[in-house]
Amino acid sequence: MNFKNIFLLLLITVVISSYGFAVSEPYYLLEITGTNILPATIAPGDIVNIGVTVKDAGSIFYITNLKATLDAGTNFEPLDIEDTLASLSPNAEQTLAFKIKAKDTTLEGYYPVFLNINYERDGEIVSEQQNITITVSSKNTNFDLEVFPNIINPGSITDLNFAITNISGQKVSNIDLNWAESSNLILPLGTNNTKHIDFIDQDKTTVITFPIATDKDIVPGVYPLDITISFQDSAGTSSEQSTVGVIVGGETDFDISAEKASSTQITLSIANIGMNDAQSTIIKIPKQQNIKTAGADSAILGTIEKGDFTIASFETMSVDMNFQKPTTTGKTPTDKMQIPLDINAPHNTISDAITIEIHYTDTTGKRQIITKEVTLLSDAKSTATKFGAMATTKNSGLSIYWYIIILAALVGAYFGFKKYKKMKNKN
């Protein structure tokens, strides 16, 4: 047999083998090799995470453009029920992730959920459906737990309270409560994160308090606390786990001062002196007797970050400012010449208080309003300063005047002495 015949025979063998191999390739390539359901014990109201491991059972064809949708039925609420894969090679595995919630009305039992999958196999669209069984158990809760306050300011020391109510129907004893925040941004202060209670009677509530601290630069948001309660009852030693969220952030505070006040303009300096940012901030001068705005009565300031400040100006029609009565004179306070030269004394300024409103959105998304009383300072200090300067200049002028008289007398005496000496020499 020559070389050409051998080559043709090998080629035919390869083609036949490949055809037979292709024919043996399964039509439905997708195979479920594992299902992971968390939590392992599901009760009504629980959020269920489902991980489904899928495999390409073929040997040649790739699975491409896979889209999987979970049909949770009427006993579960869909939270995250779609996942996709761009490509899955033969014999390879990947995990699809889904999230549903067992409804509060879901009874104890076994429930099927359906995984509908579409993908391409060698350019052909293939649809499959796989069944997953979820077991729901009756809810067995021995404690009702409440955490307060549920809003904590960054950088603050707060008493975090855990109110534990025994709803088990019997007395429980040797109760240990342990809590932790996974990122360690909320920590117990001066103590550990576990406390012990000797017993709690049926339907009674006990409050446990932990002093906690948060970093001042913590990012505002919701932080979950993982709580474990271990106890003893008639059935022996048991434990319960739960997760409670607390909000870091919330309200802030402001300091307002008058940068300038006159009969036609007010300029205010607004500083965020709290530990949280203020969003969509608006400063407003509400209607009041002693001031009227000529234009808009509010100014949009936007976001004022913690530790930052900004300035707002208002045009006014009038600012009703009256002199305060000095305590050292009986003359009328309208006589400007009665302003003492000691301009640092409290009664030396022309002042009046007006009301300012600050509207802003806190870090929880809630709209807040803060009202501040602001004392406006007029030109009294500058006026008093002018009078002081005039008095100083006058005193300085008298001193110069006497210096000139003395200097003139000396010059006159000098020339008189020279004239006297000249006449004496002539004689």
C-alpha positions as a LaTeX table, in Angstrom:
\begin{tabular}{lrrr}
\hline
Residue & $x$ (\AA) & $y$ (\AA) & $z$ (\AA) \\
\hline
Met1 & 0.00 & 0.00 & 0.00 \\
Asn2 & 1.49 & 3.30 & $-1.04$ \\
Phe3 & 1.66 & 6.48 & 1.07 \\
Lys4 & $-1.31$ & 8.11 & $-0.68$ \\
Asn5 & $-3.64$ & 5.22 & 0.12 \\
Ile6 & $-2.47$ & 5.19 & 3.75 \\
Phe7 & $-3.22$ & 8.93 & 4.10 \\
Leu8 & $-6.72$ & 8.54 & 2.61 \\
Leu9 & $-7.45$ & 5.63 & 4.95 \\
Leu10 & $-6.37$ & 7.65 & 7.99 \\
Leu11 & $-8.48$ & 10.64 & 6.86 \\
Ile12 & $-11.57$ & 8.45 & 6.42 \\
Thr13 & $-10.99$ & 6.93 & 9.86 \\
Val14 & $-10.75$ & 10.34 & 11.50 \\
Val15 & $-13.93$ & 11.56 & 9.76 \\
Ile16 & $-15.87$ & 8.46 & 10.76 \\
Ser17 & $-14.60$ & 8.66 & 14.34 \\
Ser18 & $-15.46$ & 12.34 & 14.58 \\
Tyr19 & $-18.94$ & 11.70 & 13.18 \\
Gly20 & $-19.55$ & 8.93 & 15.63 \\
Phe21 & $-18.21$ & 11.09 & 18.49 \\
Ala22 & $-20.44$ & 13.97 & 17.47 \\
Val23 & $-23.42$ & 11.73 & 17.20 \\
Ser24 & $-22.80$ & 10.58 & 20.78 \\
Glu25 & $-22.83$ & 14.23 & 22.02 \\
Pro26 & $-25.97$ & 14.79 & 24.21 \\
Tyr27 & $-28.57$ & 17.22 & 22.97 \\
Tyr28 & $-29.16$ & 18.77 & 26.41 \\
Leu29 & $-25.71$ & 19.82 & 27.47 \\
Leu30 & $-26.58$ & 21.40 & 30.83 \\
Glu31 & $-26.37$ & 19.29 & 33.96 \\
Ile32 & $-26.94$ & 20.41 & 37.58 \\
Thr33 & $-24.19$ & 18.95 & 39.75 \\
Gly34 & $-24.97$ & 20.69 & 43.05 \\
Thr35 & $-27.40$ & 22.94 & 44.90 \\
Asn36 & $-26.54$ & 25.00 & 47.97 \\
Ile37 & $-29.39$ & 26.62 & 49.94 \\
Leu38 & $-28.71$ & 29.07 & 52.80 \\
Pro39 & $-29.85$ & 29.18 & 55.51 \\
Ala40 & $-29.98$ & 25.42 & 55.86 \\
Thr41 & $-33.14$ & 25.66 & 57.96 \\
Ile42 & $-35.67$ & 28.01 & 56.39 \\
Ala43 & $-38.56$ & 29.53 & 58.30 \\
Pro44 & $-41.37$ & 31.83 & 57.12 \\
Gly45 & $-40.02$ & 35.35 & 56.52 \\
Asp46 & $-36.43$ & 34.19 & 55.88 \\
Ile47 & $-34.37$ & 35.34 & 52.90 \\
Val48 & $-33.09$ & 32.32 & 50.97 \\
Asn49 & $-29.86$ & 32.30 & 48.95 \\
Ile50 & $-29.69$ & 29.57 & 46.32 \\
Gly51 & $-26.49$ & 28.56 & 44.55 \\
Val52 & $-26.86$ & 26.17 & 41.59 \\
Thr53 & $-23.72$ & 24.58 & 40.12 \\
Val54 & $-24.15$ & 23.72 & 36.41 \\
Lys55 & $-21.90$ & 21.67 & 34.14 \\
Asp56 & $-21.47$ & 21.37 & 30.40 \\
Ala57 & $-21.96$ & 17.61 & 29.98 \\
Gly58 & $-20.83$ & 17.66 & 26.37 \\
Ser59 & $-17.44$ & 16.84 & 24.93 \\
Ile60 & $-17.33$ & 19.10 & 21.87 \\
Phe61 & $-20.01$ & 21.76 & 21.97 \\
Tyr62 & $-19.81$ & 24.87 & 24.14 \\
Ile63 & $-22.75$ & 26.32 & 26.03 \\
Thr64 & $-23.02$ & 30.04 & 25.15 \\
Asn65 & $-25.31$ & 32.96 & 26.01 \\
Leu66 & $-26.91$ & 31.15 & 28.93 \\
Lys67 & $-29.76$ & 32.86 & 30.73 \\
Ala68 & $-31.33$ & 31.30 & 33.83 \\
Thr69 & $-34.55$ & 32.45 & 35.53 \\
Leu70 & $-35.90$ & 31.09 & 38.80 \\
Asp71 & $-39.67$ & 30.65 & 39.08 \\
Ala72 & $-40.25$ & 30.84 & 42.86 \\
Gly73 & $-43.98$ & 30.15 & 42.78 \\
Thr74 & $-46.57$ & 31.72 & 45.06 \\
Asn75 & $-44.95$ & 30.88 & 48.42 \\
Phe76 & $-41.79$ & 32.93 & 47.85 \\
Glu77 & $-41.10$ & 36.54 & 46.94 \\
Pro78 & $-38.60$ & 37.04 & 44.08 \\
Leu79 & $-35.60$ & 39.17 & 45.08 \\
Asp80 & $-32.85$ & 38.24 & 42.60 \\
Ile81 & $-34.10$ & 35.56 & 40.22 \\
Glu82 & $-31.96$ & 35.95 & 37.07 \\
Asp83 & $-28.35$ & 35.04 & 36.26 \\
Thr84 & $-26.35$ & 34.66 & 33.05 \\
Leu85 & $-23.22$ & 32.96 & 31.68 \\
Ala86 & $-21.45$ & 34.10 & 28.52 \\
Ser87 & $-19.83$ & 30.73 & 27.87 \\
Leu88 & $-19.28$ & 27.33 & 29.47 \\
Ser89 & $-16.76$ & 24.93 & 27.95 \\
Pro90 & $-17.20$ & 21.12 & 27.84 \\
Asn91 & $-16.83$ & 19.44 & 31.26 \\
Ala92 & $-16.51$ & 22.84 & 32.96 \\
Glu93 & $-18.66$ & 23.98 & 35.92 \\
Gln94 & $-19.93$ & 27.34 & 37.16 \\
Thr95 & $-22.38$ & 28.48 & 39.84 \\
Leu96 & $-25.57$ & 30.48 & 39.29 \\
Ala97 & $-26.82$ & 32.58 & 42.22 \\
Phe98 & $-30.42$ & 33.48 & 43.13 \\
Lys99 & $-32.20$ & 35.08 & 46.10 \\
Ile100 & $-35.83$ & 34.71 & 47.19 \\
Lys101 & $-37.77$ & 35.27 & 50.42 \\
Ala102 & $-40.17$ & 32.86 & 52.09 \\
Lys103 & $-43.44$ & 34.66 & 52.69 \\
Asp104 & $-44.65$ & 35.07 & 56.25 \\
Thr105 & $-47.72$ & 33.01 & 55.32 \\
Thr106 & $-45.70$ & 30.08 & 53.95 \\
Leu107 & $-46.55$ & 26.89 & 55.83 \\
Glu108 & $-44.17$ & 24.15 & 56.84 \\
Gly109 & $-43.48$ & 21.78 & 53.94 \\
Tyr110 & $-41.50$ & 20.98 & 50.77 \\
Tyr111 & $-41.77$ & 23.41 & 47.89 \\
Pro112 & $-40.46$ & 23.01 & 44.33 \\
Val113 & $-39.01$ & 25.99 & 42.49 \\
Phe114 & $-38.30$ & 25.81 & 38.78 \\
Leu115 & $-35.09$ & 26.86 & 37.08 \\
Asn116 & $-35.78$ & 27.80 & 33.44 \\
Ile117 & $-32.62$ & 27.89 & 31.32 \\
Asn118 & $-32.04$ & 29.01 & 27.73 \\
Tyr119 & $-28.67$ & 28.69 & 25.96 \\
Glu120 & $-27.06$ & 28.16 & 22.55 \\
Arg121 & $-25.64$ & 24.78 & 21.50 \\
Asp122 & $-23.70$ & 24.84 & 18.27 \\
Gly123 & $-25.78$ & 27.82 & 17.08 \\
Glu124 & $-29.07$ & 26.21 & 18.12 \\
Ile125 & $-31.30$ & 27.54 & 20.93 \\
Val126 & $-31.96$ & 24.98 & 23.65 \\
Ser127 & $-34.40$ & 25.34 & 26.56 \\
Glu128 & $-34.31$ & 23.29 & 29.75 \\
Gln129 & $-36.17$ & 23.28 & 33.05 \\
Gln130 & $-34.72$ & 21.95 & 36.31 \\
Asn131 & $-36.52$ & 21.47 & 39.62 \\
Ile132 & $-35.14$ & 22.50 & 43.01 \\
Thr133 & $-36.83$ & 21.54 & 46.28 \\
Ile134 & $-36.84$ & 23.96 & 49.22 \\
Thr135 & $-37.81$ & 22.81 & 52.70 \\
Val136 & $-39.60$ & 25.28 & 54.96 \\
Ser137 & $-39.77$ & 24.55 & 58.69 \\
Ser138 & $-42.03$ & 26.11 & 61.29 \\
Lys139 & $-40.57$ & 29.17 & 62.92 \\
Asn140 & $-39.26$ & 28.34 & 66.36 \\
Thr141 & $-38.37$ & 31.60 & 68.07 \\
Asn142 & $-37.83$ & 31.87 & 71.79 \\
Phe143 & $-36.98$ & 35.57 & 71.97 \\
Asp144 & $-38.22$ & 38.82 & 70.55 \\
Leu145 & $-35.23$ & 41.15 & 70.15 \\
Glu146 & $-35.22$ & 44.95 & 69.72 \\
Val147 & $-32.12$ & 47.16 & 69.41 \\
Phe148 & $-32.24$ & 50.89 & 70.16 \\
Pro149 & $-31.28$ & 53.53 & 69.28 \\
Asn150 & $-31.24$ & 52.41 & 65.67 \\
Ile151 & $-29.42$ & 55.57 & 64.50 \\
Ile152 & $-25.86$ & 56.27 & 65.72 \\
Asn153 & $-23.77$ & 59.36 & 65.00 \\
Pro154 & $-20.21$ & 58.81 & 63.72 \\
Gly155 & $-17.46$ & 59.49 & 66.23 \\
Ser156 & $-19.86$ & 59.37 & 69.17 \\
Ile157 & $-20.08$ & 57.22 & 72.27 \\
Thr158 & $-23.56$ & 55.71 & 72.51 \\
Asp159 & $-25.35$ & 53.31 & 74.82 \\
Leu160 & $-26.63$ & 50.52 & 72.56 \\
Asn161 & $-29.53$ & 48.70 & 74.18 \\
Phe162 & $-30.74$ & 45.16 & 73.48 \\
Ala163 & $-34.29$ & 44.50 & 74.70 \\
Ile164 & $-34.85$ & 40.73 & 75.01 \\
Thr165 & $-38.41$ & 39.45 & 75.49 \\
Asn166 & $-38.96$ & 35.80 & 76.42 \\
Ile167 & $-41.76$ & 34.49 & 74.17 \\
Ser168 & $-40.88$ & 30.80 & 74.54 \\
Gly169 & $-43.76$ & 30.09 & 76.91 \\
Gln170 & $-41.47$ & 29.03 & 79.74 \\
Lys171 & $-38.76$ & 30.40 & 81.99 \\
Val172 & $-35.27$ & 30.43 & 80.45 \\
Ser173 & $-31.97$ & 30.76 & 82.30 \\
Asn174 & $-28.22$ & 31.17 & 81.77 \\
Ile175 & $-28.73$ & 33.54 & 78.87 \\
Asp176 & $-25.68$ & 34.88 & 77.06 \\
Leu177 & $-26.04$ & 37.57 & 74.40 \\
Asn178 & $-23.18$ & 38.06 & 71.97 \\
Trp179 & $-23.08$ & 40.57 & 69.14 \\
Ala180 & $-20.55$ & 41.56 & 66.48 \\
Glu181 & $-20.27$ & 43.92 & 63.51 \\
Ser182 & $-18.32$ & 42.18 & 60.75 \\
Ser183 & $-16.25$ & 45.18 & 59.63 \\
Asn184 & $-15.30$ & 46.10 & 63.24 \\
Leu185 & $-16.34$ & 49.71 & 62.68 \\
Ile186 & $-18.79$ & 49.54 & 65.59 \\
Leu187 & $-17.12$ & 48.26 & 68.74 \\
Pro188 & $-17.99$ & 47.88 & 72.43 \\
Leu189 & $-16.21$ & 50.44 & 74.59 \\
Gly190 & $-14.47$ & 49.34 & 77.77 \\
Thr191 & $-16.07$ & 45.89 & 77.76 \\
Asn192 & $-16.40$ & 42.81 & 75.56 \\
Asn193 & $-19.34$ & 42.04 & 73.29 \\
Thr194 & $-20.98$ & 39.41 & 75.51 \\
Lys195 & $-23.21$ & 39.79 & 78.56 \\
His196 & $-24.90$ & 37.28 & 80.81 \\
Ile197 & $-28.43$ & 37.18 & 82.26 \\
Asp198 & $-29.32$ & 34.71 & 85.00 \\
Phe199 & $-32.92$ & 34.18 & 83.85 \\
Ile200 & $-35.92$ & 35.77 & 82.11 \\
Asp201 & $-39.43$ & 34.78 & 83.13 \\
Gln202 & $-42.11$ & 33.99 & 80.58 \\
Asp203 & $-43.29$ & 37.08 & 78.63 \\
Lys204 & $-40.84$ & 39.32 & 80.51 \\
Thr205 & $-38.33$ & 41.73 & 78.96 \\
Thr206 & $-34.75$ & 42.44 & 80.03 \\
Val207 & $-32.60$ & 45.23 & 78.59 \\
Ile208 & $-28.84$ & 44.80 & 78.18 \\
Thr209 & $-26.73$ & 47.91 & 77.52 \\
Phe210 & $-23.36$ & 48.11 & 75.79 \\
Pro211 & $-21.42$ & 51.39 & 75.53 \\
Ile212 & $-20.19$ & 51.50 & 71.93 \\
Ala213 & $-17.97$ & 53.75 & 69.86 \\
Thr214 & $-17.82$ & 54.43 & 66.12 \\
Asp215 & $-15.01$ & 55.98 & 64.15 \\
Lys216 & $-15.63$ & 59.61 & 63.20 \\
Asp217 & $-14.71$ & 58.83 & 59.58 \\
Ile218 & $-17.05$ & 55.86 & 59.24 \\
Val219 & $-19.10$ & 55.91 & 56.03 \\
Pro220 & $-22.78$ & 56.59 & 56.78 \\
Gly221 & $-25.02$ & 53.64 & 56.02 \\
Val222 & $-26.74$ & 50.58 & 57.44 \\
Tyr223 & $-24.50$ & 48.21 & 59.42 \\
Pro224 & $-25.74$ & 44.70 & 60.35 \\
Leu225 & $-25.17$ & 43.37 & 63.86 \\
Asp226 & $-24.93$ & 39.57 & 64.06 \\
Ile227 & $-26.51$ & 38.52 & 67.36 \\
Thr228 & $-26.35$ & 35.14 & 69.08 \\
Ile229 & $-28.42$ & 34.28 & 72.17 \\
Ser230 & $-27.60$ & 31.04 & 73.98 \\
Phe231 & $-29.82$ & 29.83 & 76.84 \\
Gln232 & $-31.11$ & 26.89 & 78.82 \\
Asp233 & $-34.71$ & 25.72 & 79.12 \\
Ser234 & $-36.52$ & 22.46 & 79.76 \\
Ala235 & $-35.15$ & 21.01 & 76.51 \\
Gly236 & $-31.53$ & 21.72 & 77.43 \\
Thr237 & $-29.05$ & 24.22 & 75.98 \\
Ser238 & $-30.02$ & 26.01 & 72.76 \\
Ser239 & $-29.08$ & 29.10 & 70.78 \\
Glu240 & $-30.63$ & 31.52 & 68.32 \\
Gln241 & $-29.03$ & 33.71 & 65.69 \\
Ser242 & $-30.44$ & 36.91 & 64.25 \\
Thr243 & $-29.28$ & 39.99 & 62.39 \\
Val244 & $-30.35$ & 43.53 & 63.26 \\
Gly245 & $-29.37$ & 46.63 & 61.30 \\
Val246 & $-28.34$ & 49.96 & 62.81 \\
Ile247 & $-27.91$ & 53.20 & 60.88 \\
Val248 & $-24.69$ & 55.17 & 61.21 \\
Gly249 & $-25.36$ & 58.79 & 60.31 \\
Gly250 & $-28.45$ & 60.94 & 60.59 \\
Glu251 & $-28.77$ & 64.56 & 61.66 \\
Thr252 & $-26.14$ & 67.27 & 61.96 \\
Asp253 & $-25.87$ & 70.74 & 63.50 \\
Phe254 & $-24.96$ & 74.22 & 62.30 \\
Asp255 & $-23.40$ & 77.40 & 63.62 \\
Ile256 & $-24.54$ & 80.66 & 62.00 \\
Ser257 & $-22.87$ & 84.02 & 62.41 \\
Ala258 & $-23.46$ & 87.42 & 60.82 \\
Glu259 & $-20.61$ & 88.38 & 58.55 \\
Lys260 & $-22.20$ & 91.76 & 57.76 \\
Ala261 & $-25.40$ & 93.57 & 58.60 \\
Ser262 & $-26.73$ & 96.86 & 57.27 \\
Ser263 & $-30.04$ & 98.34 & 56.28 \\
Thr264 & $-29.77$ & 96.82 & 52.80 \\
Gln265 & $-27.86$ & 93.56 & 53.09 \\
Ile266 & $-27.21$ & 90.65 & 55.41 \\
Thr267 & $-24.38$ & 88.18 & 54.82 \\
Leu268 & $-24.44$ & 85.02 & 56.92 \\
Ser269 & $-21.75$ & 82.41 & 57.46 \\
Ile270 & $-23.13$ & 78.87 & 57.87 \\
Ala271 & $-20.83$ & 76.16 & 59.28 \\
Asn272 & $-21.67$ & 72.45 & 59.56 \\
Ile273 & $-20.39$ & 71.67 & 63.07 \\
Gly274 & $-21.97$ & 68.20 & 63.29 \\
Met275 & $-20.55$ & 64.79 & 62.37 \\
Asn276 & $-22.68$ & 64.19 & 59.27 \\
Asp277 & $-22.98$ & 65.84 & 55.87 \\
Ala278 & $-26.02$ & 67.97 & 55.08 \\
Gln279 & $-27.47$ & 67.52 & 51.59 \\
Ser280 & $-29.81$ & 69.78 & 49.61 \\
Thr281 & $-29.31$ & 72.53 & 52.19 \\
Ile282 & $-31.49$ & 75.66 & 52.04 \\
Ile283 & $-31.19$ & 78.63 & 54.39 \\
Lys284 & $-34.29$ & 80.75 & 54.85 \\
Ile285 & $-35.30$ & 83.95 & 56.62 \\
Pro286 & $-38.92$ & 83.38 & 57.69 \\
Lys287 & $-41.37$ & 86.25 & 58.12 \\
Gln288 & $-40.70$ & 88.26 & 61.28 \\
Gln289 & $-41.20$ & 91.79 & 62.58 \\
Asn290 & $-37.69$ & 93.18 & 62.67 \\
Ile291 & $-36.54$ & 92.28 & 59.15 \\
Lys292 & $-37.99$ & 92.24 & 55.64 \\
Thr293 & $-36.24$ & 90.78 & 52.61 \\
Ala294 & $-36.27$ & 92.77 & 49.38 \\
Gly295 & $-35.92$ & 89.70 & 47.15 \\
Ala296 & $-35.87$ & 85.98 & 47.80 \\
Asp297 & $-36.16$ & 84.92 & 51.42 \\
Ser298 & $-34.18$ & 81.69 & 50.90 \\
Ala299 & $-30.89$ & 80.60 & 49.37 \\
Ile300 & $-29.93$ & 77.16 & 48.04 \\
Leu301 & $-26.58$ & 76.05 & 49.46 \\
Gly302 & $-26.41$ & 72.44 & 48.23 \\
Thr303 & $-24.31$ & 69.94 & 50.18 \\
Ile304 & $-22.36$ & 71.18 & 53.19 \\
Glu305 & $-19.91$ & 68.52 & 54.33 \\
Lys306 & $-19.09$ & 68.09 & 58.00 \\
Gly307 & $-16.52$ & 70.67 & 59.11 \\
Asp308 & $-17.19$ & 72.85 & 56.04 \\
Phe309 & $-18.90$ & 76.22 & 55.77 \\
Thr310 & $-20.45$ & 78.51 & 53.18 \\
Ile311 & $-21.84$ & 82.05 & 52.91 \\
Ala312 & $-25.30$ & 83.30 & 51.96 \\
Ser313 & $-26.33$ & 86.91 & 51.30 \\
Phe314 & $-29.79$ & 88.47 & 51.43 \\
Glu315 & $-31.00$ & 91.85 & 50.19 \\
Thr316 & $-33.18$ & 93.54 & 52.81 \\
Met317 & $-35.66$ & 96.41 & 52.85 \\
Ser318 & $-35.02$ & 97.20 & 56.50 \\
Val319 & $-33.29$ & 95.89 & 59.57 \\
Asp320 & $-34.81$ & 97.27 & 62.76 \\
Met321 & $-31.76$ & 97.73 & 64.97 \\
Asn322 & $-31.89$ & 99.71 & 68.17 \\
Phe323 & $-29.11$ & 100.87 & 70.46 \\
Gln324 & $-28.96$ & 99.01 & 73.71 \\
Lys325 & $-29.01$ & 101.32 & 76.71 \\
Pro326 & $-25.56$ & 101.89 & 78.17 \\
Thr327 & $-25.31$ & 101.15 & 81.85 \\
Thr328 & $-22.98$ & 104.07 & 82.70 \\
Thr329 & $-25.01$ & 107.02 & 81.43 \\
Gly330 & $-28.53$ & 108.35 & 81.75 \\
Lys331 & $-28.54$ & 110.08 & 78.37 \\
Thr332 & $-30.70$ & 108.87 & 75.54 \\
Pro333 & $-29.31$ & 105.86 & 73.67 \\
Thr334 & $-29.96$ & 107.53 & 70.31 \\
Asp335 & $-27.12$ & 109.98 & 70.89 \\
Lys336 & $-24.22$ & 108.35 & 69.02 \\
Met337 & $-21.72$ & 110.50 & 70.93 \\
Gln338 & $-22.66$ & 108.53 & 74.05 \\
Ile339 & $-21.05$ & 105.33 & 72.69 \\
Pro340 & $-18.10$ & 104.71 & 74.99 \\
Leu341 & $-14.67$ & 104.42 & 73.46 \\
Asp342 & $-14.27$ & 100.93 & 74.96 \\
Ile343 & $-15.79$ & 99.19 & 71.96 \\
Asn344 & $-15.27$ & 95.68 & 73.37 \\
Ala345 & $-17.92$ & 96.18 & 76.06 \\
Pro346 & $-21.13$ & 94.16 & 75.36 \\
His347 & $-23.37$ & 97.24 & 75.46 \\
Asn348 & $-21.38$ & 99.15 & 72.85 \\
Thr349 & $-22.82$ & 97.42 & 69.75 \\
Ile350 & $-25.95$ & 98.00 & 67.77 \\
Ser351 & $-27.57$ & 94.54 & 67.61 \\
Asp352 & $-30.78$ & 92.64 & 67.07 \\
Ala353 & $-31.66$ & 88.95 & 66.88 \\
Ile354 & $-33.41$ & 87.42 & 63.88 \\
Thr355 & $-34.63$ & 83.87 & 63.25 \\
Ile356 & $-32.97$ & 81.71 & 60.59 \\
Glu357 & $-34.21$ & 78.34 & 59.32 \\
Ile358 & $-31.95$ & 75.67 & 57.83 \\
His359 & $-33.63$ & 72.95 & 55.76 \\
Tyr360 & $-31.50$ & 69.94 & 54.80 \\
Thr361 & $-31.57$ & 66.21 & 54.06 \\
Asp362 & $-29.70$ & 64.05 & 56.58 \\
Thr363 & $-27.71$ & 60.92 & 55.75 \\
Thr364 & $-30.78$ & 58.72 & 56.30 \\
Gly365 & $-32.65$ & 60.60 & 53.57 \\
Lys366 & $-34.97$ & 62.37 & 55.99 \\
Arg367 & $-35.72$ & 66.08 & 55.57 \\
Gln368 & $-34.79$ & 68.13 & 58.67 \\
Ile369 & $-35.40$ & 71.74 & 59.77 \\
Ile370 & $-33.22$ & 73.56 & 62.31 \\
Thr371 & $-34.14$ & 77.00 & 63.67 \\
Lys372 & $-31.40$ & 79.32 & 64.90 \\
Glu373 & $-31.41$ & 82.76 & 66.56 \\
Val374 & $-28.71$ & 84.97 & 65.05 \\
Thr375 & $-27.54$ & 88.29 & 66.48 \\
Leu376 & $-26.77$ & 90.82 & 63.77 \\
Leu377 & $-24.00$ & 93.33 & 64.42 \\
Ser378 & $-24.31$ & 96.73 & 62.72 \\
Asp379 & $-21.64$ & 99.42 & 62.09 \\
Ala380 & $-21.57$ & 100.34 & 65.77 \\
Lys381 & $-18.10$ & 98.98 & 66.27 \\
Ser382 & $-16.74$ & 100.75 & 63.23 \\
Thr383 & $-18.52$ & 103.93 & 64.30 \\
Ala384 & $-17.12$ & 103.69 & 67.78 \\
Thr385 & $-13.72$ & 102.98 & 66.29 \\
Lys386 & $-13.96$ & 106.19 & 64.25 \\
Phe387 & $-14.77$ & 108.17 & 67.34 \\
Gly388 & $-11.87$ & 106.56 & 69.10 \\
Ala389 & $-9.58$ & 107.37 & 66.21 \\
Met390 & $-10.76$ & 110.96 & 66.22 \\
Ala391 & $-10.08$ & 111.27 & 69.92 \\
Thr392 & $-6.65$ & 109.76 & 69.47 \\
Thr393 & $-5.90$ & 112.07 & 66.57 \\
Lys394 & $-7.01$ & 115.07 & 68.62 \\
Asn395 & $-4.75$ & 114.16 & 71.49 \\
Ser396 & $-1.91$ & 113.58 & 69.08 \\
Gly397 & $-2.58$ & 117.06 & 67.54 \\
Leu398 & $-2.29$ & 118.79 & 70.93 \\
Ser399 & 1.03 & 117.13 & 71.52 \\
Ile400 & 2.38 & 118.29 & 68.15 \\
Tyr401 & 1.08 & 121.80 & 68.83 \\
Trp402 & 3.07 & 122.08 & 72.04 \\
Tyr403 & 6.12 & 120.66 & 70.31 \\
Ile404 & 5.84 & 123.40 & 67.67 \\
Ile405 & 5.51 & 126.13 & 70.36 \\
Ile406 & 8.55 & 124.82 & 72.20 \\
Leu407 & 10.52 & 124.50 & 68.98 \\
Ala408 & 9.57 & 128.09 & 67.94 \\
Ala409 & 10.58 & 129.38 & 71.36 \\
Leu410 & 13.95 & 127.67 & 71.06 \\
Val411 & 14.50 & 129.04 & 67.56 \\
Gly412 & 13.51 & 132.54 & 68.74 \\
Ala413 & 15.80 & 132.29 & 71.72 \\
Tyr414 & 18.66 & 131.16 & 69.45 \\
Phe415 & 18.31 & 134.07 & 67.04 \\
Gly416 & 17.77 & 136.51 & 69.93 \\
Phe417 & 20.95 & 135.29 & 71.56 \\
Lys418 & 22.92 & 135.73 & 68.31 \\
Lys419 & 21.57 & 139.26 & 67.85 \\
Tyr420 & 22.44 & 140.11 & 71.44 \\
Lys421 & 26.00 & 138.79 & 71.01 \\
Lys422 & 26.47 & 140.74 & 67.75 \\
Met423 & 25.38 & 144.01 & 69.34 \\
Lys424 & 27.62 & 143.40 & 72.30 \\
Asn425 & 30.65 & 142.83 & 70.05 \\
Lys426 & 29.89 & 146.01 & 68.10 \\
Asn427 & 29.78 & 148.02 & 71.30 \\
\hline
\end{tabular}
